[in-house]
Amino acid sequence: MSTKRKEVVASITDAAAKIKSGQTVAIGGFGADNHPMALIREIIRNGTKDLTVIASATAGLEIDLLIGAGCVKKLIAPYVGQEMYCPIGHNFRKYVESGKIELWECSEYILYAGLFAAASGQEFFAWRGGVGTSIPELNPDLVQFTDPIGKSKKIIAVPPLRPDWAIVHVGWSDPYGNGQHLGARFGDRWLARASNRIMTQAERIVPNSVIRRNPFMTTIAYADCVVEAPYGGHPYAAHAFYKEDVEFIQDYVRCSEANRKGDEAAWKDYLHRHVYGPADHFAYLETVGIKKLLGLYTHPIVNW
């Protein structure tokens, strides 16, 4: 007798409640694209604290927001910022320089080496990048050893980075947790593969038949939890759905810079307007406005 497949769809509220204080969480996205912002804001509203956050290789201001909201205890990331809009995240800089959060120093590929080690079940991943730099001096978890196969080269042993949860934004997903990016995947797949459990935020939940039209597009298979969040990446872009909202990003940069310089009132005002004030994701979208959202829209053209 056949057993019905298990659906894993949850509300944004119920999904975010699965992230507990003190856990290690990997956050997907890259630059100004594909960040799970609806879930990030809900995690902040929940008052979740003391997170160890593993960010992507080019983490955006979603990590800076978590830091500024007091959710982060330790950060594992080679970069936090918004490139031309904000070369270095202001809260990231403020909290690291003041010692309010611990930073696990790494380069982009040391980050990936740690994810590779976790995804493959290894005790460490051997990596030559970083040898001869100050990174191993700044990060005592990175242990240098000599190549045992006779060439006497120095190699770094990178320990596994194994999150409790990965939170990844996808274009769409079926109800069973099979998600597809409709654009660049960047490092999201490795964040997911290294994690104990996977949570995807999808622009749309679609029938399984849509996934099966092109199963080779499936980038995140069998997630443990899926939420549907239209415009869930705002103010950042979601490939094949909408572009980034430059005005909203610039507003964030102004308020976070003010916070770095000691003007906490401007930062608290930002949190009130865009995080604590709106009751949920859809109330947040109402603050953005339908005209603005439609102006960001791009048509989801997919090559089948």
C-alpha positions as CSV (number, residue, x, y, z in Angstrom):
1,M,0.0,0.0,0.0
2,S,1.4,3.4,-1.0
3,T,2.0,6.1,1.6
4,K,1.1,9.7,0.9
5,R,4.2,11.9,0.6
6,K,4.6,14.3,3.5
7,E,4.0,17.9,2.9
8,V,6.3,20.3,4.8
9,V,4.7,23.7,4.2
10,A,4.6,26.0,7.2
11,S,3.6,29.6,7.8
12,I,6.4,32.2,8.2
13,T,5.5,32.5,11.8
14,D,5.7,28.7,12.5
15,A,8.9,28.3,10.5
16,A,10.7,31.1,12.2
17,A,9.7,29.7,15.6
18,K,11.8,26.6,14.8
19,I,15.0,28.7,15.0
20,K,15.9,28.7,18.7
21,S,18.2,30.9,20.7
22,G,21.8,29.6,20.8
23,Q,21.5,27.6,17.6
24,T,23.8,27.7,14.6
25,V,22.1,29.0,11.5
26,A,23.3,29.3,7.9
27,I,21.8,32.2,5.9
28,G,21.7,31.9,2.1
29,G,21.8,34.6,-0.6
30,F,24.6,36.5,-2.3
31,G,25.3,40.2,-2.6
32,A,21.9,41.9,-3.3
33,D,20.2,38.7,-4.4
34,N,18.0,35.9,-2.9
35,H,18.1,36.6,0.8
36,P,15.3,35.1,3.0
37,M,14.3,38.5,4.4
38,A,10.8,37.6,5.5
39,L,12.1,34.8,7.8
40,I,15.0,37.1,9.0
41,R,12.5,39.8,10.1
42,E,10.3,37.2,11.8
43,I,13.3,35.7,13.7
44,I,14.1,39.2,15.0
45,R,10.5,39.8,16.1
46,N,10.7,36.5,18.0
47,G,13.5,37.9,20.1
48,T,15.9,35.1,19.2
49,K,19.3,35.6,20.7
50,D,22.9,34.2,20.8
51,L,22.9,32.8,17.3
52,T,26.0,31.5,15.6
53,V,25.4,32.7,12.0
54,I,27.2,31.2,9.1
55,A,26.8,33.6,6.2
56,S,27.3,33.2,2.5
57,A,30.6,34.1,0.8
58,T,29.3,37.6,0.0
59,A,26.8,38.2,2.7
60,G,24.4,41.0,2.4
61,L,22.9,43.4,4.9
62,E,20.5,40.7,6.2
63,I,23.4,39.6,8.4
64,D,24.1,43.2,9.4
65,L,20.4,43.5,10.3
66,L,20.5,40.5,12.6
67,I,23.6,41.8,14.3
68,G,22.1,45.3,14.8
69,A,19.0,43.7,16.3
70,G,21.0,41.9,18.9
71,C,20.4,38.3,17.6
72,V,24.0,37.3,16.9
73,K,26.7,36.0,19.3
74,K,29.2,34.6,16.8
75,L,29.6,35.2,13.0
76,I,31.3,33.0,10.5
77,A,31.7,35.0,7.3
78,P,34.4,36.4,5.0
79,Y,32.4,39.5,4.1
80,V,29.3,41.4,5.2
81,G,28.1,44.4,3.2
82,Q,26.3,45.6,0.2
83,E,29.1,46.2,-2.3
84,M,28.5,49.6,-4.0
85,Y,25.7,50.6,-1.6
86,C,27.7,49.8,1.5
87,P,31.2,48.3,1.2
88,I,31.2,47.1,4.8
89,G,28.1,46.6,6.9
90,H,27.9,49.3,9.6
91,N,26.5,47.2,12.4
92,F,28.9,44.4,11.5
93,R,31.8,46.8,11.8
94,K,30.5,48.4,15.1
95,Y,29.9,45.1,16.8
96,V,33.1,43.4,15.8
97,E,35.3,46.4,16.6
98,S,33.7,46.7,20.0
99,G,33.9,43.0,20.7
100,K,30.2,42.6,21.1
101,I,30.2,39.6,18.7
102,E,32.8,37.0,18.0
103,L,34.1,36.8,14.4
104,W,35.4,33.5,13.0
105,E,38.0,34.8,10.6
106,C,38.0,33.2,7.1
107,S,38.3,33.7,3.4
108,E,35.6,32.8,0.9
109,Y,37.2,29.4,0.2
110,I,38.0,28.6,3.8
111,L,34.3,29.1,4.4
112,Y,33.5,26.6,1.6
113,A,36.2,24.2,2.8
114,G,34.4,24.1,6.2
115,L,31.0,23.5,4.4
116,F,32.6,20.8,2.3
117,A,34.0,19.0,5.4
118,A,30.5,19.0,7.0
119,A,28.7,18.0,3.8
120,S,31.0,15.0,3.3
121,G,31.1,13.9,6.9
122,Q,34.8,14.6,7.3
123,E,36.7,15.7,10.4
124,F,38.4,18.4,8.4
125,F,39.0,19.6,4.8
126,A,42.6,20.1,3.7
127,W,43.0,23.5,2.0
128,R,46.1,25.4,0.9
129,G,44.4,28.8,0.6
130,G,45.4,30.9,3.6
131,V,48.9,29.4,4.1
132,G,51.3,32.3,4.6
133,T,48.6,34.7,5.6
134,S,47.6,36.0,9.0
135,I,44.2,34.2,8.8
136,P,45.4,31.1,10.7
137,E,46.9,33.4,13.4
138,L,43.6,35.2,13.8
139,N,41.6,31.9,13.8
140,P,43.0,29.2,16.0
141,D,40.5,26.7,14.7
142,L,42.5,26.6,11.4
143,V,45.4,24.2,12.0
144,Q,48.4,24.1,9.7
145,F,50.1,20.7,9.0
146,T,52.6,19.3,6.6
147,D,51.5,17.4,3.6
148,P,52.1,13.7,4.5
149,I,52.5,12.5,0.9
150,G,56.1,13.6,0.7
151,K,56.1,17.1,-0.7
152,S,56.4,18.9,2.6
153,K,53.9,21.6,1.7
154,K,52.0,23.4,4.3
155,I,48.2,22.7,4.4
156,I,45.4,24.1,6.5
157,A,43.0,21.7,8.2
158,V,39.6,23.5,8.1
159,P,37.1,22.0,10.6
160,P,33.5,21.3,9.5
161,L,30.9,24.0,9.7
162,R,27.7,22.2,10.4
163,P,24.6,24.4,11.1
164,D,21.5,23.3,12.9
165,W,19.5,25.0,10.1
166,A,20.1,26.4,6.7
167,I,17.7,29.1,5.6
168,V,17.7,29.5,1.8
169,H,15.6,31.6,-0.6
170,V,14.4,29.8,-3.7
171,G,12.3,30.8,-6.7
172,W,9.7,28.1,-6.1
173,S,9.3,24.9,-4.3
174,D,6.7,22.0,-4.3
175,P,4.9,21.2,-1.0
176,Y,7.4,18.4,-0.3
177,G,10.5,20.6,0.0
178,N,12.0,20.3,-3.5
179,G,13.1,23.8,-4.4
180,Q,14.5,25.4,-7.6
181,H,16.5,28.6,-8.0
182,L,15.5,30.5,-11.1
183,G,18.9,32.0,-11.5
184,A,22.3,31.8,-9.9
185,R,22.7,29.3,-7.0
186,F,25.9,30.7,-5.7
187,G,26.8,28.9,-2.4
188,D,23.2,28.1,-1.3
189,R,23.5,24.4,-2.2
190,W,26.6,23.9,0.0
191,L,25.0,25.8,2.9
192,A,22.1,23.4,2.6
193,R,24.2,20.2,2.2
194,A,26.3,21.1,5.3
195,S,23.3,21.6,7.5
196,N,21.4,19.2,9.7
197,R,18.0,20.7,8.6
198,I,16.9,22.9,5.8
199,M,14.3,25.6,5.6
200,T,13.4,27.2,2.3
201,Q,11.6,30.4,1.6
202,A,9.9,30.3,-1.8
203,E,8.4,33.1,-3.8
204,R,5.8,30.5,-4.9
205,I,4.8,27.0,-3.9
206,V,4.0,25.1,-7.0
207,P,2.7,21.6,-7.8
208,N,5.2,18.8,-7.9
209,S,4.5,18.5,-11.6
210,V,6.2,21.8,-12.2
211,I,9.4,20.5,-10.5
212,R,9.3,17.3,-12.5
213,R,9.2,19.2,-15.8
214,N,12.9,19.9,-15.3
215,P,14.2,18.0,-12.3
216,F,17.8,19.0,-13.2
217,M,16.9,22.5,-12.0
218,T,16.2,21.3,-8.5
219,T,18.9,22.8,-6.2
220,I,17.4,22.1,-2.7
221,A,15.8,18.7,-2.4
222,Y,13.6,17.5,0.5
223,A,13.8,20.6,2.7
224,D,12.5,20.0,6.2
225,C,10.3,23.1,6.1
226,V,9.0,25.4,3.3
227,V,7.3,28.7,3.5
228,E,5.6,30.7,0.7
229,A,6.6,34.4,0.9
230,P,5.9,36.5,-2.2
231,Y,8.4,39.4,-2.3
232,G,10.0,37.6,0.6
233,G,13.5,38.8,-0.4
234,H,12.6,42.5,-0.4
235,P,14.5,44.9,-0.3
236,Y,16.9,42.6,-2.1
237,A,16.3,41.0,-5.5
238,A,15.0,37.6,-6.3
239,H,16.2,36.1,-9.5
240,A,13.4,35.9,-12.1
241,F,10.9,37.7,-9.9
242,Y,12.0,41.3,-9.0
243,K,15.1,43.5,-8.7
244,E,16.5,45.1,-5.6
245,D,14.8,48.2,-4.1
246,V,17.7,50.7,-4.2
247,E,15.8,53.3,-2.1
248,F,15.1,50.9,0.7
249,I,18.6,49.6,0.8
250,Q,20.0,53.2,0.9
251,D,17.6,53.9,3.8
252,Y,19.0,50.9,5.6
253,V,22.5,52.1,5.0
254,R,21.8,55.6,6.3
255,C,20.2,54.3,9.5
256,S,22.8,51.6,10.2
257,E,25.6,54.2,9.6
258,A,23.9,56.5,12.1
259,N,23.9,53.7,14.6
260,R,27.6,53.0,14.1
261,K,28.3,56.7,14.8
262,G,26.2,56.7,18.0
263,D,22.8,57.8,16.8
264,E,20.8,54.9,18.2
265,A,17.5,56.7,17.7
266,A,17.8,56.5,13.9
267,W,18.4,52.8,14.1
268,K,15.6,52.1,16.5
269,D,13.3,54.1,14.1
270,Y,14.4,51.8,11.3
271,L,13.6,48.7,13.3
272,H,10.2,50.0,14.2
273,R,9.3,51.0,10.7
274,H,10.4,47.8,9.0
275,V,10.7,45.0,11.6
276,Y,8.8,45.5,14.8
277,G,6.1,47.8,13.6
278,P,4.6,45.6,10.8
279,A,2.7,42.6,12.4
280,D,3.9,40.2,9.7
281,H,5.4,39.9,6.3
282,F,2.3,41.1,4.5
283,A,1.9,44.1,6.7
284,Y,5.6,44.8,5.8
285,L,4.7,44.7,2.1
286,E,1.9,47.2,2.7
287,T,4.5,49.6,4.1
288,V,6.5,49.2,0.9
289,G,3.4,49.9,-1.3
290,I,1.9,48.1,-4.3
291,K,3.2,50.7,-6.8
292,K,6.8,50.2,-5.6
293,L,6.5,46.4,-5.6
294,L,5.1,46.3,-9.1
295,G,7.8,48.6,-10.3
296,L,10.4,46.0,-9.1
297,Y,8.7,43.1,-10.8
298,T,10.5,41.1,-13.5
299,H,9.0,38.3,-15.5
300,P,9.9,34.7,-14.4
301,I,11.3,33.4,-17.7
302,V,12.5,29.9,-17.3
303,N,14.4,27.7,-19.9
304,W,12.7,24.3,-19.7
